[in-house]
Amino acid sequence: MARQSVLDIPVSKIYPLLLQKAERKGRTKAELDEVIHWLTGYDMGTVDQSMPYGAFFENAPAMNPRASLITGKVCGVTVETIDDPLMQKVRWLDKLVDELAKGRPMDKILR
């Protein structure tokens, strides 16, 4: 069986995993939604949850121009060195959620 790319998985499958990670560390859905809004411009209450995760980033209403300030490693990969712009956006959100889960203050996460 072929392995499914994260870019093909619907937002409805990814979002609960991001929320679970944040809530496990005492953060809230509102904080996660604020992080997602800061990065992409999406209001998670109105997002088409059936949209593939790749399309979620490709169609983001307002990618934050400060996103390039997101640095560090996610799953052993340095986010600022990722060549594929779409995968870099995915990893930027992963990094922000990691920071949220680690208890970093919101003003630091939202650069």
N, C-alpha and C positions, 0 to 999 in steps of 0.2 A: 504494500500500500504506500502510495506517495505521501510524503510529509507535507502538510498544509503550511503555507507561508503565513506568518503573522499578519501580513498585509491583506490576506484574503479572508481572515476571520472577522465576523461581524462585530461591530462595536458592542453589541449586547452581550457578547461573550467575554470581551476584554475589560469593559468598564467595571463589572462586579469584582474582577480580580484586583484591579487597582484600588477599588474601594475597600476590599477586604484587607489589603496590605496596609492601607492608611488607618483603618479602624482598629486593626490588631495592635497598633501602637498608640491608640488613644486619640487619633485625629478624626475629624468629622467629614461627612459627605460634603458639607458646605465648603470646607477647606480644599478638598480635592477638586470640587467644581471650580473654585476660584483659581486654582493652579492651572486647570485645563483652559479656563477662559483667558487667563493671562497669556498662555502660550499660543492658543489657536483662535481666540475670539468667539468660540462657541459658547452658547448657553445650553448646558447639558439637559435642561428641561425641554428643549425643543429639537434636540438632535435626533435624526432618523437612526434609531438603534440598529436597524438592519443593514446599514451602510458598512461595506468592508472597511477595515481599519486603515488600509492604504488610502482609500478614497476620503476617509475622515481627515487625513492630513493634507491630501492633494487639494481638497475643496475647502480647507479652513478659511473662514471669513476674514481673518486678520492675524496671520502669524506675527508674533511679536518681534520687532526688529532687534530687540535686546536678547533674543534667544541664543545668539552666537556667543553670549557671555556664559552660557551653561558649559561647564567643563567638568572633567573627572571621568571616572570609570563606572560602567554598568556592565555587569556580567563579564568583567575582565577586558572590556573594550573601551578605549579612550574615546569619548563622544566627539571631541573636536577633530579627530582624525578620520572619521567615517566619510568615505568618498561619496556614497550614494545619498543624495540630499533627502530622499524620502525616508530611508532608514535612519538618517541622522535625526530627523524630526521625531520619529518613533522613540529613539534612544533619549532625546532631550526630555520627552515626557516621562520616560522611565526614570531618568536621573532626578527630575523634580519630585516624583512620587517617592523615590528613595529618600530624598532630603526631608520630605514631609514626614515620612514614617520614622525617620531618625530624630524627629523632634526639633528640627531647625526652625527658627522663627520665620513666619510668613514674609516679613519684610526682606529677609535674606534670600529666601527662595525666589521671590518675585523681583529679583535684581533691579 
